[in-house]
Amino acid sequence: VLLLVGINIILTVSLNVATGYLGQLPLGHAGFMAVGAYTCALFTKYSPLPGGVRFAVGLILGSLMAALFGVLIGIPALRLTGDYLAILTLGFGEIIRITLNNIDDVIGHSVFYGAKGLKNIPKYSNYMNVFLCVVITCFAIHTMMKSRHGRAGLANRDNEIAAEACGIQTTYYKVMAFAFSAAFAGLAGGLYACYLGVLDPSSFGFMKSIEILVMVVLGGMGSMLGSIVSAVVLTILPE
C-alpha cells in the first residue's frame, strides 16, 4: 500500500503542474503513465545491464519517452482551452491504450502482448526506490515553480494576454510545463511496472486519469502539500 501511495503521489503532484500551476484540464495523464510503464518494462526485461543500473536507466528512458509524447501532444493540444483540451487529451489517452492492445497484430510480432498482458517484468520497485523518486519529483517541481520558468507559467495561468504583452512566450511555457508533467507521469509508470511485474493496457484507461484528477482537485489545485495528502488518503481509503 505504501508503494502505491508513493506512485500516486508522483502522479498527483505531476498532474498538478498542468492543472494547478498551468490552469489547463488534461484528461490523458494515464496515457503518459502507460508510455513510461511500457518503456521501462521492456527495457528492464530485455536489457543486458546489471539489475540496479538497468532499473535506473529504464526509469529515465520511461520519463524521457513520456516527455517526448508530452511535447508531441502539447504543441497542438495547448492551443485549445477548457473542454476542448480535455476532450483532445482524453482522446490521446484512449489512443495509447487501444494502440497497446492491438499493435502486435499490426507489426506481426509479439512485443506488448496486448490484452494478454506483458509479464515477467523484473520487480525492482521497493519502498526506498519509490520514496527516493517521490522526494526527487517534489523537489524538482517545487524548484521549477519557484524559478523564472515557473513564474512565467503562473503568469500565463492568471492572465495569458497580459503575460504575452510582457514578453512571455506563452505557448513555449505551456508545452514545457506539459512535458515536465508528462515526464514524471512516465516515472510513476516505470515504478508501477516494476512493482506489479505484469502490465495490461486496461489499467491505463479513462478512469485512471479521472482518479488522478480527483486526487488533484481534492487536495486543491496548485497546492503540492494538498496533492500529497489527498493522494495518501485516496490510496489508503479504498483498502
Secondary structure, 3 states (H helix, E strand, C coil): CHHHHHHHHHHHHHHHHHHHHCCCCCCCHHHHHHHHHHHHHHHHHHCCCCHHHHHHHHHHHHHHHHHHHHHHHHHHHCCCCHHHHHHHHHHHHHHHHHHHHHHHHHHCCCCCCHHHCECCCCCCCCHHHHHHHHHHHHHHHHHHHHCHHHHHHHHHHHCHHHHHHCCCCHHHHHHHHHHHHHHHHHHHHHHHHHHHCCECHHHHCHHHHHHHHHHHHHHCCCCHHHHHHHHHHHHHCCC
